[in-house]
Amino acid sequence: MRRAAVHSLRNSASRRVPCHRSIHATKPSSASPDPPVQITTLPNGIRVATENTPGHFSSLGLYVDAGSRYETPATLGVSHFLDRMAFKTTKTRSEEDMAADIDGLGGQILCSSARESIMYQSSHFHEGTPLAMSLIADTVLDPAFLPEEIAAQREAARYELREVSSKPEMILPEVLHHVAYGGQGLGNSLLCPEDRIDQVDAPMMRKFMQTWYRPERMVIAGAGMEHDALVELTAKHFAHLKDADATKPRAEVRTSQQVPANLLQSSQQSSPSFLKSLTRSASSYLYNPQQDPASSVPSQSTYTGGHRFIHDPTTEFNHVYLAYEGVGIHDDDVYTVATMQVLLGGGGSFSAGGPGKGMYSRLYTHILNHFPQIDHCASFHHIYTDSSLFGLFASFIPSSGRQANNPAHILPHLVHQLSLLLYSNIPEQELSRAKNQLKSSLMMALESRAVEVEDLGRQVLVHNRKIPVSEMCDKIDAVDAMTVRRVAARLFGPRSAAKASVVVMGREDVGDYRGVLRKYGLAEA
């Protein structure tokens, strides 16, 4: 399973604070100095960002504002193939040379495509940075796209598609996106559709890269290295690239900022954090579309909502997904939505471990602890530049004759949990616990150098800066019960004109889901 699908098919914050005592919201400690963050924009528009924190390893990444949302019907699946064709034969390296150089790094190197970004990233010993930059530049600027390698990846893509399609927990979020966004833009699949696998070829991949892989849509980030050294390497390999408005000279711009070290990423095993989704979004808002040759390709996604039933009489579990459109990453209410997602929480019916694992979240206490037929129930929040998907899902044992286990009986329990956010006050202790869990999940992940550099690169790509953890924590701390009710009303209140997205897989459909939403006072359109 490629990393891109793994990243994008998971999403909730980890929960690691103890739950056996009264918890009050706390701010991150400022006892340790923040590592310096430096950002330089080269004349052609490519941005170079570094965070020079101590450690034995360095990490380097190239982050491109591209991905499946930018695909058209004629280019569907190309991002998936660019992911698969990374670090293969180039014009200067054979496949054997590429593999030998990667092994020589003594670390790891990878490519990962998402809906709004494609990244190439390496973690290695400090002295390996020049080689890592050379490998990344080679695979991005001079790919050979040999016919035999493309043919091999077509077979690999077919196998991957079969594997993912056989796992409801991985394929249903893709179906949900397709339903929610009408099969366009954000509704495009991360995986190449089966009928498109033989259509993606070298000219299509080169054209896509020429359109989207431009310096003003790129960020190179490094951690554990000198800023000037990375700027020099970037200029060596990428300075010849032309930006979208190459007729106007642009001077080199240097900036620096001080930010706290422990910034926003989740290390939860099963899903990326709030910030990872936040920083995965595209950065096209930074550019003038009149100067952008890619602007002729529609990247704007329209949320449509809708319903889909996938009949599968042999499935082990029935599955129900319910989602509404949330807010984009630049909306301050995104912190409230993230808090709501942690507050709802959830997970599997069996969870190894004790306090601190989210066992006091609402979906555990109100659903999983009361309905043994439900195997898994959790909240999710997929965040993008101009939109997001917020909702709940449940997987449960099909009806056996005595228990009411069909989707029509389970859906009201999910809808009820959303209605509680809309019509009831949240106890201060419960809300404080959720905010602490969110903040801890955002701050704990940067123990990993690879996560640190990915966070830096994605933030600069999206926000053109690295957001201080204190700023984000202040916004999380500002969330109160009235804010939750206001944002809930905005997302799925009956006066919001919001539209629900409902996906069901199993032996039976959900029935009159609009009537259920109406009964509990939620938007039903």
C-alpha positions in Angstrom: 0.0 0.0 0.0 1.7 3.2 -1.1 2.2 5.9 1.5 0.0 8.5 -0.2 -3.1 6.4 0.2 -2.1 5.5 3.8 -1.8 9.2 4.6 -5.0 10.3 3.1 -7.2 7.4 4.1 -6.6 8.0 7.8 -7.4 11.1 9.9 -8.0 11.8 13.5 -5.8 13.2 16.3 -4.1 10.9 18.8 -5.2 10.9 22.4 -2.5 10.4 25.0 -3.3 12.5 28.0 -4.3 10.7 31.2 -8.1 10.7 31.8 -8.2 9.7 35.5 -8.2 13.2 37.0 -9.6 16.6 36.4 -7.8 18.2 33.4 -7.4 21.9 32.7 -6.3 23.3 29.4 -2.6 24.2 29.5 -0.3 26.1 27.2 3.0 24.7 25.9 6.0 25.5 27.9 8.4 28.1 26.7 11.3 26.9 28.9 13.4 25.7 25.9 14.3 28.2 23.1 12.6 27.8 19.8 14.8 26.6 16.9 15.4 29.2 14.3 13.4 28.9 11.1 14.8 30.6 8.0 13.0 31.0 4.6 14.6 32.2 1.4 12.8 32.7 -1.9 15.1 32.3 -4.9 14.7 34.6 -7.9 12.6 32.0 -9.8 10.2 31.7 -6.9 11.2 28.4 -5.3 11.2 28.7 -1.5 13.8 27.2 0.8 13.1 26.7 4.5 15.2 25.2 7.2 15.0 24.5 10.9 18.4 23.8 12.3 17.7 21.6 15.3 20.4 19.3 16.7 20.4 15.6 15.9 22.3 12.8 14.2 20.2 12.7 11.1 19.1 15.3 8.5 15.9 15.4 6.6 15.3 17.0 3.2 12.1 17.3 1.2 10.6 18.8 -1.9 6.9 19.7 -1.7 4.9 20.5 -4.8 1.5 22.1 -5.0 0.1 19.4 -7.2 -2.0 16.2 -6.7 -5.1 14.4 -7.7 -7.5 17.4 -7.2 -5.8 19.0 -10.2 -6.4 16.1 -12.5 -8.9 16.3 -15.3 -10.9 13.5 -16.9 -8.1 13.2 -19.4 -5.4 13.0 -16.8 -7.0 10.9 -14.0 -4.5 8.7 -12.2 -1.4 10.6 -13.3 -0.5 11.7 -9.7 -0.7 8.0 -8.6 1.7 7.1 -11.4 4.1 10.0 -10.7 4.3 8.6 -7.1 5.0 5.1 -8.4 7.6 6.2 -11.0 9.6 8.2 -8.5 13.3 7.2 -8.1 13.3 5.0 -11.2 15.6 5.5 -14.2 16.5 9.1 -15.1 18.5 10.6 -17.9 21.7 10.5 -15.8 21.1 7.4 -13.6 20.1 3.9 -14.5 17.7 2.1 -12.2 20.6 0.2 -10.7 22.5 3.4 -10.1 19.5 5.0 -8.5 19.0 2.0 -6.2 22.7 1.9 -5.3 22.8 5.6 -4.5 19.6 5.3 -2.4 21.2 2.4 -0.4 24.3 4.5 0.0 22.4 7.2 1.9 22.0 4.8 4.8 18.5 6.3 5.5 15.2 6.3 3.6 13.8 8.2 0.6 10.2 8.2 -0.6 7.6 9.9 -2.7 4.0 10.4 -1.5 1.1 12.0 -3.5 -2.0 13.4 -1.9 -5.0 15.3 -3.1 -3.3 18.7 -2.8 0.5 18.0 -2.7 3.2 15.6 -3.9 6.3 15.3 -1.8 9.8 13.8 -2.3 11.6 13.3 1.0 14.8 11.8 2.4 16.1 11.2 5.9 19.9 10.5 6.0 23.2 11.2 7.8 24.2 14.8 7.6 26.9 14.2 5.0 24.3 12.6 2.7 22.4 15.9 2.0 24.1 16.7 -1.3 23.4 13.1 -2.6 19.8 13.3 -1.4 19.2 16.6 -3.2 20.8 15.2 -6.3 18.5 12.1 -6.2 15.3 14.2 -5.7 16.3 16.7 -8.4 17.1 13.9 -10.8 13.8 12.1 -10.3 11.8 15.4 -10.6 13.7 17.2 -13.4 15.1 14.4 -15.5 12.9 11.2 -15.3 13.3 8.8 -18.2 9.8 7.2 -17.9 11.0 4.0 -19.6 8.2 1.9 -21.2 9.2 -1.2 -19.4 9.2 0.6 -16.0 5.7 2.1 -16.8 4.5 -1.4 -17.7 5.7 -2.8 -14.4 4.0 0.0 -12.5 0.8 -0.6 -14.3 0.7 -4.1 -12.9 1.7 -2.8 -9.5 -1.1 -0.3 -9.7 -3.7 -3.0 -10.5 -2.5 -5.0 -7.6 -2.7 -2.0 -5.3 -6.1 -1.1 -6.4 -7.4 -4.6 -5.8 -5.8 -4.6 -2.3 -7.3 -1.2 -1.3 -10.7 -2.0 -2.8 -10.9 -5.2 -0.6 -10.4 -3.1 2.6 -13.6 -1.1 3.3 -11.8 1.1 5.8 -9.5 2.3 3.1 -11.7 2.5 0.0 -14.9 3.9 1.6 -13.3 7.3 2.4 -12.4 7.5 -1.3 -16.0 6.8 -2.2 -17.1 9.4 0.3 -14.9 12.0 -1.4 -16.3 11.1 -4.8 -19.9 11.4 -3.5 -19.2 14.6 -1.5 -17.5 16.5 -4.4 -19.3 15.1 -7.4 -16.4 13.1 -8.6 -14.3 16.2 -9.6 -11.5 18.1 -7.9 -11.3 16.8 -4.3 -13.6 14.1 -5.5 -10.9 12.6 -7.7 -9.5 9.4 -6.3 -6.0 9.1 -4.9 -5.6 5.8 -6.8 -5.6 5.5 -10.6 -9.0 4.1 -11.7 -8.7 0.7 -13.3 -9.9 1.9 -16.7 -7.3 4.6 -16.7 -4.2 2.4 -15.8 -3.4 1.7 -19.4 -4.0 5.3 -20.5 -1.4 7.0 -18.3 1.8 7.2 -20.3 5.1 9.2 -20.4 3.8 12.2 -22.4 0.9 12.6 -20.0 3.2 12.5 -17.0 5.6 15.0 -18.5 2.8 17.3 -19.5 1.4 17.2 -15.9 4.8 17.9 -14.5 5.4 20.8 -16.9 2.0 22.3 -15.8 2.3 21.9 -12.1 5.9 21.3 -11.2 7.0 24.9 -11.4 9.3 26.7 -9.0 6.7 29.1 -7.5 4.7 26.0 -6.6 7.6 24.3 -4.9 9.1 24.4 -1.4 12.4 22.7 -0.4 12.6 22.2 3.3 15.5 20.9 5.5 16.0 20.0 9.1 19.4 19.4 10.7 21.4 21.4 8.1 22.8 24.9 7.6 20.4 27.2 5.8 22.9 28.7 3.4 24.2 25.3 2.4 20.6 24.2 1.5 20.0 27.4 -0.4 23.2 26.8 -2.4 22.2 23.2 -3.2 18.8 24.3 -4.3 20.2 27.0 -6.5 22.6 24.4 -8.0 19.8 22.0 -9.0 16.7 24.2 -9.4 17.8 27.7 -10.3 17.4 27.1 -14.0 13.7 26.4 -13.7 11.4 29.2 -15.1 8.5 30.5 -13.1 5.1 31.3 -14.5 6.0 35.0 -15.1 9.6 34.6 -16.1 9.6 37.9 -18.0 9.8 39.9 -14.8 13.1 39.5 -12.8 12.6 38.8 -9.1 15.2 39.4 -6.5 16.2 36.9 -3.9 14.1 37.3 -0.7 15.4 36.1 2.6 13.3 35.9 5.7 13.7 34.3 9.1 11.3 33.6 12.0 11.5 32.1 15.4 8.9 29.5 16.2 8.5 26.9 19.0 10.0 23.5 18.3 7.0 21.3 19.2 4.7 22.2 16.4 1.7 20.4 15.2 1.8 16.9 14.0 0.4 13.6 15.2 2.2 10.4 15.7 -0.9 8.3 16.1 -0.5 5.0 14.4 -3.8 4.9 12.6 -4.2 8.5 11.3 -2.5 11.8 10.5 -3.0 14.7 12.7 -5.1 17.8 12.4 -2.0 19.8 11.2 -0.9 17.2 8.7 -4.3 17.5 7.0 -4.0 21.3 7.5 -0.6 21.5 5.9 -1.3 19.1 3.1 -3.5 21.6 1.3 -2.5 23.4 -1.8 -0.9 26.8 -1.9 -2.3 28.1 -5.1 -3.9 31.0 -3.3 -0.4 32.6 -3.2 -0.3 33.1 -6.9 -1.9 35.3 -9.5 -4.1 33.0 -11.6 -3.8 35.4 -14.6 0.0 34.6 -14.6 -0.5 30.9 -14.0 -0.7 28.7 -17.1 -2.2 26.0 -15.0 -5.2 28.2 -14.2 -7.0 26.9 -17.3 -7.3 23.6 -15.4 -10.2 23.8 -13.0 -9.0 23.1 -9.4 -12.0 24.6 -7.6 -14.0 21.8 -6.0 -17.8 22.1 -5.4 -19.3 20.2 -2.5 -22.5 18.5 -3.7 -23.3 15.9 -1.0 -25.3 12.9 -1.9 -25.9 9.2 -1.1 -24.4 6.0 -2.4 -25.2 2.4 -1.5 -22.6 -0.4 -2.3 -24.4 -3.7 -2.1 -22.1 -6.5 -0.7 -24.0 -9.4 0.7 -20.7 -11.2 1.7 -19.2 -8.4 3.8 -18.1 -9.2 7.3 -19.4 -5.8 8.5 -21.9 -3.3 7.4 -20.5 0.3 7.1 -22.2 3.7 7.3 -20.5 7.0 6.7 -22.1 10.4 7.4 -20.3 13.6 6.5 -20.9 17.4 6.1 -18.7 20.0 4.5 -16.5 21.7 6.9 -14.3 24.8 6.6 -11.0 25.3 4.8 -7.7 25.6 6.4 -7.6 29.4 6.4 -10.8 29.7 8.4 -10.3 30.2 12.1 -13.2 27.8 12.8 -11.0 25.0 11.6 -9.6 24.8 15.2 -13.1 24.4 16.6 -13.9 21.7 14.1 -10.7 19.9 15.0 -11.7 20.1 18.7 -15.1 18.7 17.9 -13.5 15.8 16.1 -11.3 15.0 19.1 -14.3 15.4 21.5 -16.3 12.8 19.5 -13.2 10.6 19.2 -14.0 6.9 19.0 -12.1 3.9 17.6 -12.4 0.2 17.8 -14.5 -1.8 20.2 -11.3 -3.3 21.6 -8.5 -1.0 22.5 -5.3 -2.2 24.1 -4.1 0.3 26.7 -5.5 2.3 29.6 -6.2 6.0 30.3 -4.9 8.4 27.7 -6.2 6.5 24.7 -9.3 8.5 24.2 -11.6 6.1 26.1 -13.5 9.0 27.5 -14.4 10.4 24.1 -18.1 10.6 23.3 -18.2 7.8 20.7 -16.6 5.4 23.1 -18.8 6.3 26.1 -22.1 6.8 24.2 -21.9 4.2 21.4 -19.1 1.6 21.7 -19.7 0.9 25.3 -23.4 0.4 24.8 -23.7 -1.4 21.5 -21.6 -4.6 21.3 -22.6 -5.2 17.7 -20.6 -2.1 16.6 -17.0 -3.1 15.9 -15.7 0.4 15.1 -17.1 3.9 15.4 -15.0 7.1 15.0 -15.1 10.7 13.9 -13.0 12.0 11.0 -11.9 15.4 9.6 -10.3 15.7 6.1 -9.0 19.3 5.7 -8.2 21.0 2.4 -7.6 24.6 1.2 -11.1 25.6 0.5 -13.2 22.8 2.1 -13.1 19.9 4.4 -15.2 16.8 5.3 -16.3 16.3 8.9 -18.3 13.4 10.1 -18.7 10.0 11.7 -18.7 6.4 10.6 -19.6 3.0 12.1 -18.8 -0.6 11.2 -21.0 -3.2 12.7 -22.0 -6.9 12.5 -24.9 -7.5 10.0 -28.3 -8.5 11.4 -28.5 -12.0 12.7 -32.3 -12.1 13.2 -32.4 -11.0 16.9 -30.4 -7.8 16.8 -31.2 -4.6 14.9 -27.9 -4.3 13.1 -28.9 -2.8 9.8 -27.8 0.7 8.7 -31.3 2.2 9.3 -30.9 1.3 13.0 -27.3 2.4 13.4 -27.5 5.8 11.6 -29.7 7.5 14.3 -27.0 6.9 16.9 -24.5 8.7 14.7 -26.9 11.5 14.0 -27.7 11.9 17.7 -24.1 12.5 18.5 -24.0 15.4 16.1 -27.2 16.8 17.4 -25.8 16.9 20.9 -23.1 19.2 19.7 -25.8 21.4 18.2 -28.4 21.5 21.0 -26.6 20.7 24.3 -23.9 22.4 26.3 -20.6 20.6 26.7 -19.3 20.3 30.2 -16.1 22.4 30.8 -14.1 19.4 32.0 -15.0 17.4 28.9 -14.2 20.2 26.5 -10.9 21.0 28.3 -9.9 17.3 28.0 -10.5 17.3 24.3 -8.5 20.6 23.8 -5.6 19.1 25.8 -5.7 16.0 23.7 -5.7 18.0 20.5 -2.8 20.2 21.6 -0.7 17.2 22.8 -1.2 15.3 19.6 -0.2 18.4 17.6 3.0 19.0 19.6 4.3 15.5 20.3 5.1 14.3 16.8 8.2 16.4 16.1 10.4 13.9 17.9 10.8 12.5 14.4 13.2 14.4 12.1 11.2 13.3 9.1 8.0 14.5 10.5 9.6 17.8 11.5 10.8 18.6 8.0 7.5 17.5 6.4 5.6 19.8 8.7 8.0 22.6 7.9 7.7 22.1 4.1 4.0 21.7 4.0 3.4 24.8 6.2 5.6 27.0 4.0 3.9 25.6 0.9 0.4 26.4 2.3 0.9 29.4 4.6 4.3 30.8 3.3 5.4 30.6 6.9 5.6 28.2 9.9 2.8 28.9 12.3 4.0 29.2 15.9 2.6 26.5 18.2 1.6 29.2 20.6 -0.7 30.8 18.0 -2.4 27.5 17.3 -2.8 26.7 21.0 -4.2 30.1 21.7 -6.9 29.5 19.1 -7.6 26.0 20.5 -7.8 27.5 24.0 -10.3 30.1 22.8 -12.8 27.3 21.8 -15.7 27.2 24.3 -19.1 25.6 24.5 -20.8 28.4 22.7 -18.2 28.3 19.9 -18.8 24.6 19.4 -22.6 25.2 19.1 -22.1 28.1 16.7 -19.7 26.1 14.5 -22.0 23.0 14.6 -24.9 25.2 13.5 -22.7 26.5 10.7 -21.8 23.0 9.5 -25.0 21.0 9.9 -27.6 23.1 11.6 -31.1 23.1 10.0 -30.8 26.7 8.9 -27.3 26.2 7.3 -28.6 24.8 3.9 -25.9 22.2 4.4 -26.0 18.9 2.5 -25.2 15.5 3.9 -23.0 12.9 2.3 -24.0 9.4 3.1 -22.2 6.2 2.0 -23.4 2.7 2.9 -21.7 -0.6 2.2 -23.2 -4.0 3.1 -26.3 -6.1 2.9 -28.9 -3.3 3.2 -29.2 0.4 2.5 -29.8 3.0 5.1 -33.4 3.9 4.1 -34.9 7.4 4.7 -31.7 9.1 6.0 -33.1 12.5 5.3 -36.0 11.8 7.7 -33.5 10.7 10.4 -31.6 14.0 10.0 -34.8 16.0 10.1 -36.0 14.2 13.2 -32.8 15.1 15.1 -32.7 18.7 13.8 -29.8 18.4 11.4 -29.6 19.8 7.8 -30.9 17.2 5.4 -30.7 18.7 1.9 
